[in-house]
Amino acid sequence: MTTRSAVRPLSAQTGVTLTFTVSGVLFASFVSRLADVRASLHLTNGHLGLLLLSSSVGSVAALPAAGRVVERWGAAGAVRAGAVLGTVALVLAGFGATVVDQPWLAAVGLFGYGIGFSLWDVAMNVEAAEVERRVGRTIMPRFHAMWSVGGIAGSVVGIPMAAASVPVIVHLLVVAAVVLAFALRGTTTFLPYAGPDAPTSAASARSAWTEPRTLAIGLLVLTFGAVEGSANDWLTLAVIDGYDAPHWVGVAGYSVFVVCMTLGRWVGSRALDRYGRVRMLWVCAVAAVVGILVTVYAGHLAPALAGIAIWGLGAALGFPVGMSAAADDPVRAPARVAVVSTVGYTAFLCGPPLLGWLGDHVGTLDSLLVIAVLMVPASVAALAARPLAMRPTSTAAGTHAGGQAEGRPEGRPEGRTGRRADGRADGYGGGGLGDRPDISDVSRRRDA
């Protein structure tokens, strides 16, 4: 087993990548069997939507407390708790939906999965931000790209499972066991946790909801979350209804979106280091607007698919960059990431029914235009994503959920590891990592 002193950012990066990937696998595995859930419970599309809403309610309800859990247990402990709860609850949902045919039990399971997902999501984003800071270059979008890769993998496995009529409960049991094993293994390489600093944690919990920058980043994540979430929920139907296309073409259109968004997240990391957060967020906002407009007004399927590809690229960076920005100060990262996630995930909770209502009045395809309008406030909120200028820490420097002291004091030369008041090296259990540039320094110079 990896010892606390042996953990390095590269090992932690591998662990975070693993936890992001298997989270996507778990989510997509259940989504791939929704048709079986609907058939087993004899639900209409509207009733299925209400069932799925229980997961969103659980997720949003748990988000405000997720930051405190991360501060108390550390990122690794919170991911483990979220993974256990999420996998067990999703199996319960499958059992309720397809074995005993009880919608209420399926809803309870999905509600529990939503809570587990929130703990897991906030914790792995906090850890990812700290790893990014330690590595010294932008890698957060690549972690989110791996969530998408995991989602694709879960869907690919789900297709033959559904085609072979493998019972949903068997499918979910196997996937849950594999996902839980890999998630727990990934957390063993997380950066060591030094324990919470009580005064800092209390101040962080009190202040995060009153910080204008944190709320602006939440607005950024909400708007870009709507760009991504609207495609997840409505793009397939928009292509089918708007272009009178067969079902498989609608699925193919959505696949183009996912592939381009994943590609944008992977290659966008270098662009963020080169051009800075704000410029790249503006580029993404423009790309999202152009992509949506082309998708809606193309008139023919081929150029519409090109618009979908541009839309996917535009959706790539907003969400992960928002998470990185929320975690710029490692001391307050858990509380701020929880606030940003709570605000941002509102898009996934409220977006589908609002677009559905609008689609009933103007058509599914035309309803997507409202998402393009959201890029106006997104462009303004992008200014809040400028990296924080870290201030000198006091002699009683607090510790982050991963154990790092509050930033590098101004004037400390890069290439040296600072010392805390107790004489220990600041950061995750020491380890001589001061020779790596702080990612905030790199991005701040670009966004200046």
C-alpha positions in Angstrom: 0.0 0.0 0.0 1.2 3.5 -0.8 2.7 5.2 2.3 1.8 8.8 3.2 5.4 10.0 2.7 5.8 8.2 -0.7 2.8 9.9 -2.4 3.8 12.3 -5.2 1.6 14.3 -7.5 2.1 11.9 -10.4 0.7 9.0 -8.4 -2.1 11.2 -7.1 -2.8 12.3 -10.7 -3.3 8.6 -11.6 -5.6 8.0 -8.7 -7.7 11.1 -9.5 -7.9 10.0 -13.1 -9.2 6.6 -12.0 -11.9 8.0 -9.7 -13.1 10.4 -12.4 -13.3 7.6 -15.0 -15.1 5.0 -12.9 -17.6 7.7 -11.7 -18.5 8.2 -15.4 -18.8 4.4 -15.9 -21.2 4.1 -13.0 -23.4 6.9 -14.2 -23.6 5.8 -17.8 -24.2 2.1 -16.9 -27.5 3.0 -15.3 -28.4 5.5 -18.0 -27.8 2.7 -20.6 -30.6 0.6 -19.0 -33.2 3.4 -18.6 -35.4 1.8 -21.3 -35.5 -1.4 -19.2 -36.4 0.6 -16.1 -39.2 2.4 -17.9 -40.6 -0.8 -19.3 -40.4 -2.7 -16.0 -42.2 0.0 -14.1 -44.6 0.8 -17.0 -43.7 4.5 -16.8 -44.4 7.3 -19.3 -41.6 9.6 -20.3 -43.0 12.2 -17.9 -43.1 9.7 -15.0 -39.6 8.5 -15.8 -38.4 12.1 -15.7 -39.9 12.5 -12.2 -38.2 9.3 -11.1 -34.8 10.6 -12.3 -35.5 13.9 -10.6 -35.1 12.1 -7.3 -31.4 11.7 -8.1 -31.0 15.4 -8.9 -32.7 16.4 -5.7 -30.5 14.2 -3.6 -27.4 15.6 -5.3 -28.3 19.2 -4.9 -29.5 18.7 -1.3 -26.1 17.1 -0.4 -23.8 19.6 -2.1 -23.9 22.3 0.6 -22.6 19.8 3.2 -20.2 18.1 0.9 -17.5 20.7 1.4 -17.6 20.2 5.2 -17.3 16.5 4.8 -14.2 17.0 2.6 -12.7 19.3 5.3 -13.4 16.8 8.0 -12.5 13.5 6.3 -10.2 14.7 3.5 -10.8 14.2 -0.2 -9.9 10.5 -0.1 -12.3 9.8 2.8 -15.1 11.7 1.1 -14.6 9.9 -2.2 -14.7 6.5 -0.4 -17.9 7.5 1.4 -19.5 8.7 -1.8 -18.4 5.7 -3.8 -19.8 3.2 -1.3 -23.1 5.1 -0.9 -23.4 5.7 -4.7 -22.8 2.2 -5.8 -25.0 0.6 -3.1 -27.8 3.1 -3.7 -27.7 2.6 -7.5 -28.0 -1.2 -7.0 -30.9 -0.6 -4.7 -32.5 1.6 -7.5 -32.1 -1.2 -10.0 -33.5 -3.7 -7.5 -36.5 -1.5 -6.8 -37.1 -0.8 -10.5 -36.6 -4.3 -12.1 -36.9 -6.9 -9.4 -39.7 -5.9 -7.0 -41.2 -3.3 -9.5 -41.6 -0.6 -6.8 -41.1 3.0 -8.1 -40.8 4.4 -4.6 -37.8 2.1 -3.8 -36.2 3.0 -7.1 -36.6 6.7 -6.1 -35.0 6.1 -2.7 -32.1 4.4 -4.4 -31.6 7.2 -6.9 -31.9 9.8 -4.1 -29.1 8.0 -2.2 -27.1 7.8 -5.4 -27.4 11.6 -5.8 -26.1 12.2 -2.3 -23.2 9.8 -2.9 -22.4 11.4 -6.3 -22.2 14.9 -4.7 -19.7 13.7 -2.0 -17.7 11.9 -4.7 -17.8 14.8 -7.2 -16.8 17.6 -4.8 -14.1 15.6 -3.2 -12.4 14.5 -6.4 -12.6 18.0 -7.8 -10.9 19.4 -4.7 -8.2 16.7 -5.0 -7.8 17.3 -8.7 -7.3 21.0 -8.1 -4.6 20.4 -5.6 -2.9 17.9 -7.9 -3.1 20.4 -10.7 -1.5 23.0 -8.5 1.3 20.7 -7.5 2.0 19.4 -11.0 2.3 23.1 -12.1 0.2 23.0 -15.3 -3.4 22.9 -16.2 -4.8 19.3 -16.1 -8.3 19.7 -14.6 -10.1 19.6 -18.0 -8.3 16.3 -18.7 -9.8 14.8 -15.5 -13.2 15.8 -16.7 -12.4 14.4 -20.1 -11.8 11.1 -18.4 -15.2 11.3 -16.8 -16.6 11.5 -20.3 -14.4 8.6 -21.4 -15.8 6.6 -18.6 -19.3 7.5 -19.6 -18.6 6.3 -23.1 -17.2 3.1 -21.8 -20.2 2.5 -19.6 -22.5 3.1 -22.5 -20.5 0.8 -24.8 -20.8 -2.0 -22.2 -24.5 -1.3 -21.6 -25.4 -1.7 -25.3 -24.6 -5.5 -25.5 -26.0 -6.0 -22.0 -29.3 -4.6 -23.0 -29.3 -6.4 -26.4 -28.6 -9.7 -24.6 -31.4 -9.0 -22.1 -29.0 -9.3 -19.2 -31.0 -8.5 -16.1 -30.5 -4.9 -15.0 -29.8 -5.9 -11.4 -27.0 -8.3 -12.5 -25.5 -5.7 -14.8 -25.5 -3.1 -12.1 -24.2 -5.5 -9.4 -21.2 -6.3 -11.5 -20.5 -2.7 -12.6 -20.9 -1.4 -9.0 -18.5 -4.0 -7.6 -15.8 -3.2 -10.2 -16.4 0.6 -9.9 -16.2 0.5 -6.1 -13.0 -1.6 -6.2 -11.2 0.8 -8.6 -12.5 3.9 -6.8 -11.2 2.7 -3.5 -7.9 1.8 -5.1 -7.6 5.2 -6.7 -8.0 7.0 -3.3 -4.9 5.2 -1.9 -2.7 7.4 -4.0 -4.4 10.7 -3.1 -2.2 13.3 -1.5 -1.9 12.8 2.3 -4.4 14.6 4.5 -3.0 16.6 7.4 -6.4 17.0 9.2 -8.8 20.0 9.4 -7.9 23.3 10.9 -11.0 24.1 13.0 -10.9 27.9 12.9 -10.2 28.0 9.2 -12.9 25.4 8.4 -15.5 27.3 10.3 -14.6 30.6 8.7 -14.6 29.0 5.2 -18.1 27.5 5.8 -19.5 30.8 6.9 -18.0 33.0 4.2 -18.1 30.9 1.0 -21.8 31.8 0.3 -21.1 35.5 0.8 -18.1 35.8 -1.5 -18.9 37.6 -4.8 -16.1 35.8 -6.7 -17.3 32.4 -5.6 -20.9 33.2 -6.6 -19.7 34.6 -9.9 -17.8 31.3 -10.6 -20.9 29.5 -9.6 -22.8 31.5 -12.3 -20.0 30.6 -14.8 -20.4 26.9 -14.0 -24.2 27.2 -14.1 -24.2 28.7 -17.6 -21.6 26.3 -19.1 -23.4 23.5 -17.2 -26.5 24.4 -19.1 -24.6 24.3 -22.4 -23.5 20.8 -21.6 -26.7 19.6 -19.9 -29.0 20.8 -22.6 -27.1 18.6 -25.1 -27.2 15.7 -22.7 -31.0 15.9 -22.3 -32.3 17.3 -25.6 -29.8 17.2 -28.4 -30.8 13.7 -29.6 -34.5 14.7 -29.7 -33.7 18.1 -31.3 -32.0 16.4 -34.2 -34.8 13.9 -34.6 -37.6 16.5 -34.4 -35.9 19.4 -36.1 -34.5 17.5 -39.0 -37.0 14.7 -39.3 -34.0 12.3 -38.8 -34.2 8.6 -37.7 -33.4 7.8 -34.1 -29.9 6.5 -34.8 -29.0 9.8 -36.4 -30.1 11.7 -33.3 -27.9 9.4 -31.2 -25.0 9.9 -33.6 -25.4 13.7 -33.3 -25.2 13.5 -29.6 -22.1 11.2 -29.9 -20.5 13.9 -32.0 -21.1 16.4 -29.2 -19.6 14.1 -26.5 -16.5 13.2 -28.6 -15.8 16.9 -29.4 -16.4 18.0 -25.8 -14.0 15.3 -24.6 -11.4 16.2 -27.2 -11.7 19.9 -26.3 -11.1 19.1 -22.7 -8.0 17.0 -23.5 -6.3 19.5 -25.8 -7.7 22.6 -24.1 -5.4 22.1 -21.1 -2.4 23.3 -23.0 -4.4 26.2 -24.5 -5.3 27.3 -21.0 -1.6 27.4 -20.0 -0.8 29.3 -23.1 -3.6 31.9 -23.2 -5.1 31.9 -19.7 -8.5 31.1 -18.3 -10.4 34.2 -19.2 -9.4 34.3 -22.9 -10.2 30.6 -23.3 -13.5 30.9 -21.6 -14.4 33.7 -24.0 -13.4 31.5 -26.9 -15.5 28.7 -25.6 -18.5 31.0 -25.1 -18.3 32.2 -28.7 -17.9 28.7 -30.0 -20.9 27.5 -28.0 -23.0 30.4 -29.5 -21.8 29.7 -33.0 -22.3 26.0 -32.7 -25.9 26.3 -31.3 -26.9 28.8 -34.0 -25.5 26.6 -36.8 -27.2 23.6 -35.2 -30.6 25.3 -35.1 -30.5 27.3 -38.4 -28.4 25.0 -40.7 -31.4 23.8 -42.5 -29.7 20.5 -43.5 -28.3 17.7 -41.4 -24.6 17.8 -42.5 -23.9 21.4 -41.5 -26.0 20.9 -38.4 -23.6 18.1 -37.4 -20.7 20.5 -37.9 -22.5 23.0 -35.6 -22.9 20.2 -33.0 -19.1 19.6 -33.2 -18.4 23.3 -32.6 -21.0 23.3 -29.8 -19.2 20.4 -28.1 -15.8 22.2 -28.3 -17.5 25.3 -26.8 -18.9 23.3 -23.9 -15.5 21.7 -23.0 -13.7 24.1 -20.6 -16.3 26.1 -18.6 -17.2 23.5 -16.0 -13.6 22.2 -15.2 -12.1 25.7 -15.3 -14.8 26.8 -12.8 -13.8 24.0 -10.5 -10.1 24.9 -10.7 -10.9 28.6 -10.1 -13.1 27.8 -7.0 -10.1 25.8 -5.6 -7.4 28.4 -6.2 -7.0 28.9 -2.5 -6.4 25.4 -1.1 -7.5 26.4 2.4 -11.0 27.3 1.4 -11.2 24.9 -1.6 -13.8 22.4 -0.1 -16.3 25.0 0.9 -15.9 27.0 -2.3 -16.1 24.0 -4.6 -19.3 22.9 -2.7 -20.9 26.3 -3.2 -19.9 26.5 -6.9 -21.2 22.9 -7.4 -24.5 23.7 -5.7 -25.0 26.8 -7.9 -23.7 25.0 -11.1 -25.7 21.8 -10.7 -28.9 23.9 -10.6 -28.6 23.9 -14.4 -28.9 20.1 -14.5 -31.8 20.2 -12.0 -33.9 23.0 -13.6 -32.7 23.0 -17.2 -34.4 19.9 -18.5 -38.0 20.8 -17.4 -37.6 24.4 -18.5 -36.3 23.4 -22.0 -39.1 20.8 -22.2 -41.7 23.4 -21.4 -40.2 25.8 -23.9 -39.9 23.1 -26.5 -43.6 22.4 -26.2 -44.2 26.0 -27.3 -41.5 26.7 -29.9 -40.2 23.2 -30.9 -37.4 21.2 -29.4 -34.7 22.5 -31.8 -35.6 26.2 -31.5 -35.7 25.9 -27.7 -32.0 25.4 -27.7 -31.5 29.1 -28.6 -32.0 30.1 -25.0 -28.8 28.4 -24.2 -26.9 30.6 -26.6 -28.2 33.6 -24.7 -26.7 32.3 -21.5 -23.3 32.8 -22.9 -23.6 36.6 -22.3 -23.6 36.4 -18.5 -21.1 33.5 -18.9 -18.7 35.9 -20.6 -19.0 38.4 -17.8 -18.6 35.8 -15.1 -15.5 34.5 -16.8 -13.6 37.5 -15.4 -14.0 36.0 -11.9 -12.0 32.9 -13.0 -8.7 34.9 -12.9 -6.4 33.0 -10.5 -6.2 34.5 -7.0 -3.0 36.3 -6.0 -2.0 34.2 -3.0 -1.0 36.3 0.1 1.6 35.5 2.7 0.4 33.0 5.2 0.4 33.8 8.9 2.3 31.9 11.4 -0.8 29.9 12.1 -1.4 28.9 8.5 -4.4 26.8 8.0 -4.4 23.5 6.1 -6.3 22.5 3.1 -8.5 19.4 2.9 -5.4 17.8 1.4 -3.1 19.3 4.0 -1.5 22.2 2.1 -0.7 25.5 3.7 -2.5 28.5 2.2 -0.6 29.2 -1.0 3.0 30.4 -1.6 3.7 33.6 0.2 4.6 36.4 -2.0 8.4 36.8 -2.2 9.2 33.2 -1.5 11.5 32.0 -4.3 10.2 29.2 -6.5 12.3 26.1 -6.0 12.2 26.1 -2.2 9.8 24.4 0.1 8.4 26.7 2.8 8.1 26.0 6.4 5.1 26.3 8.7 5.2 27.6 12.2 5.8 24.1 13.5 8.8 23.7 11.4 7.3 21.1 9.0 7.4 21.6 5.3 4.2 23.1 4.1 2.1 21.1 1.6 1.0 17.5 1.6 3.3 15.9 4.2 6.4 17.6 2.9 8.0 15.8 0.0 10.2 18.6 -1.5 7.7 19.7 -4.2 8.6 23.4 -4.1 10.6 23.1 -7.3 7.3 22.9 -9.3 5.7 26.2 -10.3 2.3 26.9 -8.8 -0.4 26.6 -11.5 -2.0 29.8 -10.2 1.2 31.6 -11.0 1.2 30.4 -14.6 -2.4 31.2 -15.2 -2.3 34.5 -13.4 0.5 35.8 -15.7 -1.6 34.8 -18.7 -4.8 36.4 -17.5 -3.0 39.6 -16.3 
